[in-house]
Amino acid sequence: MTPPRTFARAATRRRLLWIIPLFVLIAAVVTHGLRDRAIAAQVLRADPEAILGDPTLRDAAIAAGHPVYAQHCASCHGAAGKGDRTLGVPDLTDNEHLYREGTVAQIEDIARYGIRAGNKHGWNLAVMPAYASKNPDAAEPLPPQTPAQIETLARFIHAFTAGVTDPAAQQRGRDAYNKAGCWDCHGRDLGGDGAIGAPALTDDIWLYGGSIADIRRSISRGRAGMSPAFARKLTPAELRNVAVYVASLAPTQSDRK
């Protein structure tokens, strides 16, 4: 008959065989969690423009920013960030940025304060006038345009990307462009102004489409897109992470890694 003490020692050894690995696993999980929290804190403290160049911070921010984007941004910009021309939602994966240069800090500010979202810190400077209406712009005394004038403007702008070369038509279009006051936002060279969110009109990147019909519609009806302000919905860490994730979608930002 085996003595009771022998049974007790055997039971103790068996308990140790699973207790020790359990403690090791718990310690590993805790260590990993503390490390992740430390990296997350570093992302928030870091220079926003340096994050994409640091593999550790970049990977952590993108991993944390992706679910934030999926929950709050993808419904408009799409899961892949390609936008939606029918709604005037910009493509986040190209080199064109409506506001400034598309840096992490600038994207973070847009996410925080929005565009025409009712936040006093948000972007609310440039609104495309509705030239077919009696009063195209509530803030500026701009002259309304007749259907013929709108057609001239639409064809003038469309010619830049369509490769149309008609000097006489171009001159008529430029005269119409200047008289309508378009230059005040888009510039004399039609290059746009990122400081107020006025897009360039000479490239082939369009918010609402670049066909003559699309351009005509924009000139006639006006445009005033909106992006929500998430200052009260997202934490500072979530705002930073989603800004890094969005910045990583653009080629110029991804090349910094």
Disulfide bonds with the S-S distance in Angstrom:
none
